[in-house]
Amino acid sequence: MKPLTTDRLTIRELTMDDAPFYLKLLNEQAFIEGIHDKGVRTLEQARHHLETGPIASYRQHGYGMYHLSLTQSGADVGIAGLVKRDELPYPDIGYAISEAYFGLGLATEACQAVMRHARETLVLPTVVGIVSEHNLASRRVLQKLGLEADGTVELNAGEQVMLYRETQ
């Protein structure tokens, strides 16, 4: 994928070189509470998770989670992208922003770029969103993307999450 750019962000595929940042992000308290504890505690586990997760998804689906950095400074700020889950008929959009960059609107900016990429380049017919009911910030991001709450869905771990769909 050619990197995407927004006013403030550069969005590109994750690589094995991103493992140190990925390890840090997955272990931030906000990630663990708002998304899920992936149990990734070492650099080697981060590399394995990248290889079997986002990097494998690029090969299998043509999309996945992408690395986000500030264009001006190059600072790592998070990840955003599309995930194909067995429980859902369509890919879902997701993101994780490092706690140091909360409240700046970067999640919405990144996800808007990913949605454009999904529609214009990947030509995906539908993108959905899933979120824990208590995660109000992520629910607002999904609403800003034009998605509306449409019930719940159970993920393979038995977790019930809210399902957001595009409005017609």
C-alpha positions in Angstrom: 0.0 0.0 0.0 1.2 3.5 -0.8 1.3 5.5 2.4 -1.8 7.7 3.1 -1.5 11.2 4.4 -3.8 13.6 6.2 -3.2 17.1 7.5 -1.1 15.7 10.4 -0.6 12.0 9.8 1.3 9.5 7.7 -0.4 6.1 7.5 1.5 3.1 6.3 1.7 -0.6 6.6 3.2 -1.9 9.8 6.6 -3.6 9.5 8.8 -5.7 11.8 10.7 -2.5 12.6 7.6 -1.2 14.4 7.8 -4.0 17.0 9.2 -1.7 19.9 6.5 0.8 19.4 3.8 -1.9 19.0 4.9 -3.5 22.2 4.7 -0.2 24.1 1.2 0.6 22.6 -0.3 -2.9 23.3 0.8 -2.5 27.0 -0.6 0.9 27.6 -3.4 0.9 30.3 -5.8 2.6 27.9 -5.2 -0.2 25.3 -5.7 -3.0 27.8 -8.9 -1.4 29.2 -10.4 0.0 26.0 -9.5 -2.8 23.6 -8.1 -6.0 25.0 -5.0 -7.3 26.8 -3.2 -9.2 24.0 -0.7 -10.7 26.4 2.2 -9.3 24.4 5.0 -8.6 26.9 8.3 -9.1 25.0 9.8 -7.7 21.8 9.8 -11.3 20.4 6.0 -11.6 21.1 5.4 -8.2 19.5 7.2 -9.3 16.3 5.2 -12.6 16.3 1.9 -10.7 16.8 2.8 -8.3 13.9 3.7 -11.2 11.6 0.6 -13.3 12.4 -1.7 -10.3 12.7 -1.4 -7.1 10.6 1.3 -8.4 8.2 -0.5 -11.6 7.5 -3.7 -9.7 7.0 -2.1 -7.5 4.3 -1.2 -10.7 2.4 -4.6 -12.5 3.0 -7.1 -9.6 2.7 -5.2 -6.7 1.1 -5.7 -4.6 4.3 -5.0 -4.6 8.0 -4.0 -2.3 10.8 -1.7 0.5 9.8 1.0 2.5 11.6 0.3 6.2 12.3 2.9 8.8 12.7 3.0 12.6 12.9 4.1 13.8 9.4 6.1 16.7 10.7 8.1 14.9 13.4 7.8 11.3 12.5 6.6 10.5 16.1 4.7 7.2 16.4 1.2 7.9 17.6 -0.8 4.7 17.1 -2.5 2.3 14.7 -5.7 2.3 12.7 -7.1 0.2 10.0 -9.4 -2.7 9.0 -9.7 -6.1 10.5 -11.5 -9.1 9.0 -13.1 -11.2 11.8 -14.8 -14.6 11.3 -17.8 -13.3 13.3 -18.5 -10.4 11.0 -19.5 -10.5 7.3 -17.5 -7.2 6.6 -14.3 -5.8 7.8 -14.4 -3.6 10.9 -12.5 -0.3 11.4 -10.4 0.1 14.5 -7.7 2.2 16.0 -5.5 2.6 19.1 -3.8 5.9 19.9 -1.0 6.2 22.3 -2.1 7.8 25.6 0.3 10.7 25.0 -1.8 11.8 21.9 -5.3 11.4 23.4 -7.7 14.3 22.8 -6.2 15.7 19.6 -8.6 14.2 17.1 -6.0 11.9 15.6 -8.2 8.8 15.8 -11.0 10.4 13.8 -8.5 11.9 11.3 -6.8 8.5 10.8 -10.1 6.6 10.5 -11.5 9.0 8.0 -8.5 8.4 5.8 -8.8 4.6 6.3 -12.5 4.8 5.3 -11.6 6.7 2.1 -9.0 4.1 1.3 -11.5 1.3 2.0 -14.1 2.9 -0.4 -11.9 4.4 -3.1 -8.9 2.0 -3.4 -10.1 -1.3 -1.9 -13.7 -0.8 -3.1 -15.1 -2.5 -0.1 -18.9 -2.5 -0.1 -19.3 -2.1 3.6 -17.2 -1.4 6.7 -18.6 -1.8 10.2 -17.3 -0.9 13.6 -17.3 -2.8 16.9 -16.8 -1.3 20.3 -17.2 -2.1 24.0 -20.3 -0.3 25.3 -18.3 1.5 28.0 -15.8 2.9 25.4 -17.5 6.3 24.8 -14.6 7.9 23.0 -14.5 5.1 20.4 -18.3 5.2 20.0 -18.0 9.0 19.2 -15.3 8.3 16.6 -17.5 5.7 14.9 -20.4 8.1 14.9 -18.2 10.8 13.3 -17.4 8.3 10.6 -21.1 8.0 9.8 -21.7 4.7 11.5 -24.7 4.1 13.8 -25.3 1.6 16.6 -27.1 -1.5 15.3 -27.3 -4.0 18.1 -24.6 -6.3 19.5 -22.4 -9.1 18.3 -20.5 -11.8 20.2 -16.8 -12.2 19.4 -15.1 -15.6 19.6 -13.9 -15.0 23.1 -17.6 -14.7 24.2 -17.3 -10.9 24.6 -20.4 -8.9 23.6 -19.6 -5.7 21.7 -21.7 -3.0 20.1 -22.0 -3.2 16.3 -22.0 0.0 14.3 -23.1 0.0 10.6 -23.0 2.6 7.9 -26.3 4.5 7.5 -28.0 4.4 4.2 
